[in-house]
């Protein structure tokens, strides 16, 4: 089991709350998992892969904003 798979297993054990940073990270890992699963297929669906990558970029931006708010104490 590689590091990414270990992280996915650990994250799957976390509860998925709607607004927490952990839940956003969980969503990012789920998208990474979808991309990996799709790339394993004989004829991958590239639109799904591109969609997941765009979602990951947006979610990472959300994490950065949330962490800034936490540092400011709001």
Secondary structure, DSSP 4 states (H G I P E B T S, - for coil): --HHHHHHHHHHTS---SSSHHHHHHHHHHHHHHHHHHHHSTT--HHHHHHHHHHHHHHHHHHHHHHHHHHHT-
